[in-house]
Amino acid sequence: MIRNSIKQILRMPIRSFSFLLLIAASGMFLTLGAVLWIINNSVINTYEDTFITIGTVEQKALSINTTTRWNAEKKDYDLRQQPVYSRLLPISMLSFEGANYIHEPEKRSYYGSYAPNYTLFRTNESYIELLIAEVTPLEDCIPDESVRVKINKLFFGNASLEGTTIWFCNHRNETPLPLEKGKNYAVIINLSAWAHGSRFEKSGDAALRLLEYGPNSIYIEEYESDGTLKKDPLEDEKNNSSPYYEVTEGFYDSDIGKRLLSLAKGYDMSYKTLPVTGTNSTTLLMPFYSGDAYISQGRDILGEEYEDGKKVCLISDVFAKNNNLTVGKQVNLQLYCTNSQYSAGRDAIYRSNGAEGEVYSVFEDSWYTVVGIYTATLGNSQMNYNMGGDEVVVPMKSIENPATNIIKYGPMKGYNTSFQIPNGSIDDFLAEWEKYNTDELEITFYDMGYSQIKSGLENMKLMSLVLLIIGLFMIIFLMLFYSHLFIGYQKVRTAIERCLGVTKKNARRSILFGIILLLFLGSTIGCGMGGFLSRHISAESLNHIYYDSSYSNIAEAEVKENILEEDENTLVVVITILVSITVINLLGMVISIYRINQNLKIKPMKLLSEKRNQ
């Protein structure tokens, strides 16, 4: 029977060869489409798991207020521009129907934690930019240019500067009050400009290009929880034309004298301060999102720890090294002030005094367990978007008093206000936001380039699906068509075999063997070719085509780590080839057996009477 079946196939060479070629082509399309679809789905799933879409929010100024400030070196005014806001908009404006948040919008504050028992990267002993001191001019002078003064007593700053002389200028005042030789003056001064003027040019220091110190006001800003500025009893000193004060008997018992001594204690406290940031997810912090900061030891804070407000934290590797801290150890956080305007990256706690001049007291004292240690690099050129020195990250809900002793208060900005939405949902979000938005808020989205690759991924997925469907439909069509040609052509042969006593089972085998032989050869050749072609379209090449690494190097690295490896890719191809061959042969057998059974139902004599199709 098998020999007869092969002979019958060989008697129809054109039909047999065309069937073989077409089955091979359909098998190639089927296998290629299936492999691409599997690999593409793997890449899509990897992108979905790796890419994150966040939005940052910034309140736009309604106008710009231009002011002037005297420049003693230029003997002219500098123009300064400051934004003017209608009011400080609340974060609740971003809570609207249709907003599908993964992490709700948060406006972050950062807190000052008094840390006298820890080694910090910044100490007042090495700090020379700001000093609180008593100084004596070396001559009668008006400090409208750089003049020499001696530091007689230092209340805050680098102790090594006591007894030395510095260049001093009331740089921002057009008509400063004079200084008298031999008198002592109490001042808060900081490095402010290059030394300049006739005295400096005649001195031996002129060739050194030194900086001068300028006086600061003793006025203190402090805010209520709603952003209202508290009144300072010494508010008149804010615009004091000459903020230096002659030290006479009983001076330090006066309001200004007490304020200076209190500020010295406050500044000293500020240089023993850890910045602490509360958040609901590290992905909402731009350094972690962009990969400029990453967990190098331990783990990230978990979702349930954020939700439950657990006393856990992340610390920097520098802080950990300087204090012999490891994952699992505890850190004492003594929160005493709040900064609701800047981020720890741009700003350091610069004082620890309230509007009355008093040194702040700790309002929350807790021990936090270190669950992760992060490494941070300077990424964004804007310091606000970087991590601060020794910055500690904690769950926002773990801080029980989030708005106490507020030293700064400001609007929503990109570095302190953000949220997370599902990948690919930016357009949907904006469509809903259009119903509620205000022109004063500007939302910027970051998705690591996901929106750029989305259309490419969808096109590749559609292409692979089309190839798979084309291959499947070709197989069905070819089997229906050629089974008619092969089986219909052999109706007479079937009738004769039946008349000679051949059973239906053997007659079915006689016809079926030749078709299955062609089917197996064609599917094996075609599926093998499809698998070979698919090896040249790997997951990494898909990644290369549709992924722009300029959006996020860390995302690209994570994608490459998670896409199918070479061995896995080969296994996928082999399994797909075998499955495709099996599907083609099973489908062919089902259709062929059905057509053969249709013939076998007809009486042999009736088959002989029918006109044979050749």
SULLINRA-V107391 format. One record per residue. RES is the residue in one letter. SS is DSSP state (H for helix, E for strand, - for the rest). PSI is psi in whole degrees, 0 to 359 (NA if undefined). Layout:
# SULLINRA-V107391
res->RES ss->SS psi->PSI
res->RES ss->SS psi->PSI
This chain:
# SULLINRA-V107391
res->M ss->- psi->317
res->I ss->H psi->318
res->R ss->H psi->317
res->N ss->H psi->322
res->S ss->H psi->318
res->I ss->H psi->320
res->K ss->H psi->318
res->Q ss->H psi->322
res->I ss->H psi->319
res->L ss->H psi->337
res->R ss->- psi->351
res->M ss->- psi->64
res->P ss->H psi->321
res->I ss->H psi->313
res->R ss->H psi->317
res->S ss->H psi->316
res->F ss->H psi->318
res->S ss->H psi->321
res->F ss->H psi->317
res->L ss->H psi->314
res->L ss->H psi->315
res->L ss->H psi->322
res->I ss->H psi->321
res->A ss->H psi->317
res->A ss->H psi->315
res->S ss->H psi->323
res->G ss->H psi->322
res->M ss->H psi->313
res->F ss->H psi->316
res->L ss->H psi->312
res->T ss->H psi->315
res->L ss->H psi->315
res->G ss->H psi->318
res->A ss->H psi->316
res->V ss->H psi->314
res->L ss->H psi->321
res->W ss->H psi->318
res->I ss->H psi->312
res->I ss->H psi->318
res->N ss->H psi->320
res->N ss->H psi->323
res->S ss->H psi->318
res->V ss->H psi->317
res->I ss->H psi->314
res->N ss->H psi->323
res->T ss->H psi->317
res->Y ss->H psi->316
res->E ss->H psi->321
res->D ss->H psi->332
res->T ss->H psi->318
res->F ss->- psi->147
res->I ss->- psi->138
res->T ss->E psi->119
res->I ss->E psi->158
res->G ss->E psi->138
res->T ss->E psi->149
res->V ss->E psi->136
res->E ss->E psi->130
res->Q ss->E psi->125
res->K ss->- psi->145
res->A ss->- psi->144
res->L ss->- psi->331
res->S ss->E psi->175
res->I ss->E psi->129
res->N ss->E psi->123
res->T ss->E psi->125
res->T ss->E psi->170
res->T ss->E psi->152
res->R ss->E psi->131
res->W ss->E psi->139
res->N ss->E psi->107
res->A ss->- psi->329
res->E ss->- psi->318
res->K ss->- psi->347
res->K ss->- psi->43
res->D ss->E psi->171
res->Y ss->E psi->140
res->D ss->E psi->142
res->L ss->E psi->136
res->R ss->E psi->139
res->Q ss->E psi->135
res->Q ss->E psi->138
res->P ss->E psi->148
res->V ss->E psi->124
res->Y ss->- psi->148
res->S ss->- psi->315
res->R ss->- psi->167
res->L ss->- psi->113
res->L ss->- psi->142
res->P ss->- psi->155
res->I ss->H psi->338
res->S ss->H psi->342
res->M ss->H psi->339
res->L ss->H psi->0
res->S ss->- psi->100
res->F ss->- psi->159
res->E ss->- psi->133
res->G ss->- psi->353
res->A ss->- psi->113
res->N ss->- psi->78
res->Y ss->E psi->140
res->I ss->E psi->315
res->H ss->E psi->123
res->E ss->E psi->154
res->P ss->E psi->138
res->E ss->E psi->138
res->K ss->E psi->112
res->R ss->- psi->140
res->S ss->- psi->161
res->Y ss->E psi->154
res->Y ss->E psi->153
res->G ss->E psi->126
res->S ss->E psi->119
res->Y ss->E psi->123
res->A ss->- psi->62
res->P ss->- psi->342
res->N ss->- psi->6
res->Y ss->- psi->153
res->T ss->- psi->121
res->L ss->- psi->161
res->F ss->- psi->340
res->R ss->- psi->127
res->T ss->- psi->152
res->N ss->- psi->341
res->E ss->- psi->327
res->S ss->- psi->359
res->Y ss->- psi->126
res->I ss->- psi->0
res->E ss->- psi->330
res->L ss->E psi->134
res->L ss->E psi->144
res->I ss->E psi->119
res->A ss->E psi->171
res->E ss->E psi->129
res->V ss->E psi->157
res->T ss->E psi->125
res->P ss->E psi->146
res->L ss->- psi->353
res->E ss->- psi->161
res->D ss->- psi->132
res->C ss->E psi->165
res->I ss->E psi->119
res->P ss->- psi->52
res->D ss->- psi->2
res->E ss->- psi->177
res->S ss->- psi->128
res->V ss->E psi->159
res->R ss->E psi->132
res->V ss->E psi->152
res->K ss->E psi->137
res->I ss->E psi->107
res->N ss->E psi->319
res->K ss->E psi->136
res->L ss->E psi->121
res->F ss->E psi->330
res->F ss->E psi->139
res->G ss->- psi->190
res->N ss->- psi->118
res->A ss->H psi->335
res->S ss->H psi->345
res->L ss->H psi->345
res->E ss->- psi->130
res->G ss->- psi->354
res->T ss->- psi->170
res->T ss->E psi->148
res->I ss->E psi->163
res->W ss->E psi->133
res->F ss->E psi->139
res->C ss->- psi->135
res->N ss->- psi->73
res->H ss->- psi->331
res->R ss->- psi->18
res->N ss->- psi->127
res->E ss->- psi->328
res->T ss->- psi->72
res->P ss->- psi->154
res->L ss->- psi->152
res->P ss->E psi->161
res->L ss->E psi->142
res->E ss->- psi->137
res->K ss->- psi->137
res->G ss->- psi->344
res->K ss->- psi->152
res->N ss->- psi->140
res->Y ss->E psi->132
res->A ss->E psi->132
res->V ss->E psi->153
res->I ss->E psi->116
res->I ss->E psi->153
res->N ss->E psi->157
res->L ss->E psi->125
res->S ss->E psi->331
res->A ss->E psi->173
res->W ss->E psi->140
res->A ss->- psi->144
res->H ss->- psi->172
res->G ss->- psi->173
res->S ss->H psi->320
res->R ss->H psi->317
res->F ss->H psi->319
res->E ss->H psi->331
res->K ss->H psi->345
res->S ss->- psi->168
res->G ss->- psi->352
res->D ss->- psi->348
res->A ss->H psi->325
res->A ss->H psi->349
res->L ss->H psi->348
res->R ss->- psi->66
res->L ss->- psi->163
res->L ss->E psi->154
res->E ss->E psi->161
res->Y ss->E psi->143
res->G ss->E psi->152
res->P ss->E psi->147
res->N ss->- psi->156
res->S ss->- psi->153
res->I ss->- psi->4
res->Y ss->- psi->140
res->I ss->- psi->134
res->E ss->- psi->133
res->E ss->- psi->145
res->Y ss->E psi->151
res->E ss->- psi->170
res->S ss->- psi->339
res->D ss->- psi->6
res->G ss->- psi->1
res->T ss->- psi->134
res->L ss->E psi->127
res->K ss->- psi->153
res->K ss->- psi->131
res->D ss->- psi->128
res->P ss->- psi->335
res->L ss->- psi->32
res->E ss->H psi->329
res->D ss->H psi->338
res->E ss->H psi->352
res->K ss->H psi->319
res->N ss->H psi->25
res->N ss->- psi->124
res->S ss->- psi->335
res->S ss->- psi->84
res->P ss->- psi->60
res->Y ss->E psi->144
res->Y ss->E psi->126
res->E ss->E psi->132
res->V ss->- psi->111
res->T ss->- psi->178
res->E ss->- psi->130
res->G ss->- psi->8
res->F ss->H psi->318
res->Y ss->H psi->0
res->D ss->H psi->352
res->S ss->- psi->167
res->D ss->H psi->316
res->I ss->H psi->319
res->G ss->H psi->316
res->K ss->H psi->321
res->R ss->H psi->318
res->L ss->H psi->315
res->L ss->H psi->322
res->S ss->H psi->320
res->L ss->H psi->324
res->A ss->H psi->318
res->K ss->H psi->321
res->G ss->H psi->318
res->Y ss->H psi->322
res->D ss->H psi->321
res->M ss->H psi->322
res->S ss->H psi->332
res->Y ss->- psi->8
res->K ss->- psi->38
res->T ss->E psi->134
res->L ss->E psi->133
res->P ss->E psi->133
res->V ss->E psi->124
res->T ss->E psi->130
res->G ss->E psi->132
res->T ss->E psi->171
res->N ss->- psi->357
res->S ss->- psi->137
res->T ss->H psi->337
res->T ss->H psi->341
res->L ss->H psi->350
res->L ss->- psi->121
res->M ss->H psi->321
res->P ss->H psi->321
res->F ss->H psi->322
res->Y ss->H psi->316
res->S ss->H psi->349
res->G ss->- psi->3
res->D ss->- psi->345
res->A ss->E psi->140
res->Y ss->E psi->155
res->I ss->E psi->116
res->S ss->E psi->340
res->Q ss->E psi->145
res->G ss->E psi->219
res->R ss->- psi->172
res->D ss->- psi->164
res->I ss->- psi->134
res->L ss->- psi->158
res->G ss->H psi->317
res->E ss->H psi->333
res->E ss->H psi->322
res->Y ss->H psi->314
res->E ss->H psi->321
res->D ss->H psi->355
res->G ss->- psi->40
res->K ss->- psi->150
res->K ss->- psi->71
res->V ss->E psi->161
res->C ss->E psi->165
res->L ss->E psi->138
res->I ss->E psi->160
res->S ss->E psi->155
res->D ss->H psi->329
res->V ss->H psi->314
res->F ss->H psi->319
res->A ss->H psi->315
res->K ss->H psi->316
res->N ss->H psi->339
res->N ss->- psi->14
res->N ss->- psi->44
res->L ss->- psi->141
res->T ss->- psi->170
res->V ss->- psi->132
res->G ss->- psi->338
res->K ss->- psi->170
res->Q ss->E psi->150
res->V ss->E psi->133
res->N ss->E psi->118
res->L ss->E psi->118
res->Q ss->E psi->91
res->L ss->E psi->132
res->Y ss->E psi->348
res->C ss->E psi->162
res->T ss->E psi->135
res->N ss->E psi->110
res->S ss->E psi->27
res->Q ss->- psi->309
res->Y ss->- psi->176
res->S ss->- psi->165
res->A ss->- psi->337
res->G ss->- psi->324
res->R ss->- psi->325
res->D ss->- psi->143
res->A ss->- psi->153
res->I ss->- psi->117
res->Y ss->- psi->354
res->R ss->- psi->166
res->S ss->- psi->43
res->N ss->E psi->145
res->G ss->- psi->180
res->A ss->- psi->336
res->E ss->- psi->357
res->G ss->- psi->348
res->E ss->- psi->151
res->V ss->E psi->134
res->Y ss->- psi->148
res->S ss->- psi->157
res->V ss->- psi->130
res->F ss->- psi->350
res->E ss->E psi->125
res->D ss->E psi->112
res->S ss->E psi->158
res->W ss->E psi->129
res->Y ss->E psi->138
res->T ss->E psi->131
res->V ss->E psi->116
res->V ss->E psi->343
res->G ss->E psi->150
res->I ss->E psi->128
res->Y ss->E psi->155
res->T ss->E psi->132
res->A ss->E psi->143
res->T ss->- psi->162
res->L ss->- psi->110
res->G ss->- psi->280
res->N ss->- psi->141
res->S ss->- psi->338
res->Q ss->- psi->120
res->M ss->H psi->331
res->N ss->H psi->332
res->Y ss->H psi->8
res->N ss->- psi->164
res->M ss->- psi->147
res->G ss->- psi->163
res->G ss->- psi->128
res->D ss->- psi->18
res->E ss->- psi->135
res->V ss->E psi->134
res->V ss->E psi->128
res->V ss->E psi->161
res->P ss->E psi->135
res->M ss->H psi->321
res->K ss->H psi->349
res->S ss->H psi->345
res->I ss->- psi->115
res->E ss->- psi->337
res->N ss->- psi->79
res->P ss->- psi->353
res->A ss->- psi->59
res->T ss->- psi->141
res->N ss->- psi->63
res->I ss->E psi->114
res->I ss->E psi->340
res->K ss->E psi->143
res->Y ss->E psi->129
res->G ss->- psi->181
res->P ss->- psi->172
res->M ss->- psi->132
res->K ss->- psi->164
res->G ss->- psi->332
res->Y ss->- psi->348
res->N ss->- psi->359
res->T ss->E psi->123
res->S ss->E psi->168
res->F ss->E psi->169
res->Q ss->E psi->137
res->I ss->E psi->166
res->P ss->- psi->150
res->N ss->- psi->139
res->G ss->- psi->8
res->S ss->- psi->16
res->I ss->H psi->314
res->D ss->H psi->319
res->D ss->H psi->319
res->F ss->H psi->313
res->L ss->H psi->326
res->A ss->H psi->320
res->E ss->H psi->322
res->W ss->H psi->329
res->E ss->- psi->333
res->K ss->- psi->339
res->Y ss->- psi->349
res->N ss->- psi->165
res->T ss->- psi->147
res->D ss->- psi->347
res->E ss->- psi->349
res->L ss->E psi->133
res->E ss->E psi->125
res->I ss->E psi->129
res->T ss->E psi->129
res->F ss->E psi->144
res->Y ss->E psi->124
res->D ss->- psi->18
res->M ss->- psi->22
res->G ss->- psi->8
res->Y ss->H psi->318
res->S ss->H psi->332
res->Q ss->H psi->328
res->I ss->H psi->349
res->K ss->H psi->312
res->S ss->H psi->323
res->G ss->H psi->318
res->L ss->H psi->318
res->E ss->H psi->321
res->N ss->H psi->318
res->M ss->H psi->320
res->K ss->H psi->318
res->L ss->H psi->319
res->M ss->H psi->316
res->S ss->H psi->323
res->L ss->H psi->321
res->V ss->H psi->315
res->L ss->H psi->317
res->L ss->H psi->315
res->I ss->H psi->319
res->I ss->H psi->314
res->G ss->H psi->318
res->L ss->H psi->315
res->F ss->H psi->324
res->M ss->H psi->318
res->I ss->H psi->313
res->I ss->H psi->313
res->F ss->H psi->314
res->L ss->H psi->318
res->M ss->H psi->321
res->L ss->H psi->318
res->F ss->H psi->309
res->Y ss->H psi->332
res->S ss->H psi->327
res->H ss->H psi->316
res->L ss->H psi->311
res->F ss->H psi->310
res->I ss->H psi->321
res->G ss->H psi->324
res->Y ss->H psi->333
res->Q ss->- psi->24
res->K ss->H psi->316
res->V ss->H psi->317
res->R ss->H psi->319
res->T ss->H psi->318
res->A ss->H psi->319
res->I ss->H psi->315
res->E ss->H psi->322
res->R ss->H psi->321
res->C ss->H psi->332
res->L ss->- psi->4
res->G ss->- psi->9
res->V ss->- psi->134
res->T ss->- psi->161
res->K ss->H psi->323
res->K ss->H psi->315
res->N ss->H psi->325
res->A ss->H psi->321
res->R ss->H psi->316
res->R ss->H psi->321
res->S ss->H psi->318
res->I ss->H psi->320
res->L ss->H psi->326
res->F ss->H psi->315
res->G ss->H psi->318
res->I ss->H psi->315
res->I ss->H psi->325
res->L ss->H psi->312
res->L ss->H psi->319
res->L ss->H psi->317
res->F ss->H psi->315
res->L ss->H psi->314
res->G ss->H psi->316
res->S ss->H psi->322
res->T ss->H psi->314
res->I ss->H psi->312
res->G ss->H psi->314
res->C ss->H psi->323
res->G ss->H psi->318
res->M ss->H psi->318
res->G ss->H psi->318
res->G ss->H psi->321
res->F ss->H psi->316
res->L ss->H psi->321
res->S ss->H psi->336
res->R ss->- psi->340
res->H ss->- psi->359
res->I ss->- psi->78
res->S ss->- psi->171
res->A ss->H psi->326
res->E ss->H psi->325
res->S ss->H psi->325
res->L ss->H psi->317
res->N ss->H psi->320
res->H ss->H psi->323
res->I ss->H psi->316
res->Y ss->H psi->0
res->Y ss->- psi->127
res->D ss->- psi->111
res->S ss->- psi->347
res->S ss->- psi->343
res->Y ss->- psi->322
res->S ss->- psi->109
res->N ss->H psi->324
res->I ss->H psi->323
res->A ss->H psi->319
res->E ss->H psi->317
res->A ss->H psi->318
res->E ss->H psi->322
res->V ss->H psi->315
res->K ss->H psi->331
res->E ss->H psi->332
res->N ss->H psi->345
res->I ss->- psi->164
res->L ss->- psi->131
res->E ss->- psi->169
res->E ss->H psi->313
res->D ss->H psi->319
res->E ss->H psi->321
res->N ss->H psi->317
res->T ss->H psi->318
res->L ss->H psi->319
res->V ss->H psi->316
res->V ss->H psi->313
res->V ss->H psi->312
res->I ss->H psi->319
res->T ss->H psi->320
res->I ss->H psi->313
res->L ss->H psi->318
res->V ss->H psi->319
res->S ss->H psi->316
res->I ss->H psi->316
res->T ss->H psi->314
res->V ss->H psi->313
res->I ss->H psi->313
res->N ss->H psi->320
res->L ss->H psi->317
res->L ss->H psi->317
res->G ss->H psi->319
res->M ss->H psi->317
res->V ss->H psi->312
res->I ss->H psi->317
res->S ss->H psi->313
res->I ss->H psi->321
res->Y ss->H psi->316
res->R ss->H psi->321
res->I ss->H psi->318
res->N ss->H psi->327
res->Q ss->H psi->319
res->N ss->H psi->319
res->L ss->H psi->341
res->K ss->- psi->340
res->I ss->- psi->140
res->K ss->- psi->142
res->P ss->H psi->319
res->M ss->H psi->326
res->K ss->H psi->322
res->L ss->H psi->321
res->L ss->H psi->331
res->S ss->H psi->341
res->E ss->- psi->152
res->K ss->- psi->127
res->R ss->- psi->133
res->N ss->- psi->127
res->Q ss->- psi->NA
